[in-house]
Amino acid sequence: MARRLCRNCRAPLEEEQETCPACHTHNPIPKPWYVPLVGGAIVALLAWLLIDFGDVARVLGLD
């Protein structure tokens, strides 16, 4: 298991520990860079599958 260090006092933290036991500083667990990218791709795919673009064009008068 990889250990992290506290941002404030450099005490070792366990892998899933967010609060330092020594100084009680909040140390959020960093998210991988691809998490927002995958979330955006899922939202875009769902919008593409669920939106009827013909109706949107008709409402906007682009027909």
Buried (B, 14 or more C-beta within 10 A) or exposed (E): EEEBEBEEEEBEBEEEBEEBEEEEBEBEEEEEEEEEEEEEEEEEEEEEEEEEEEEEEEEEEEE
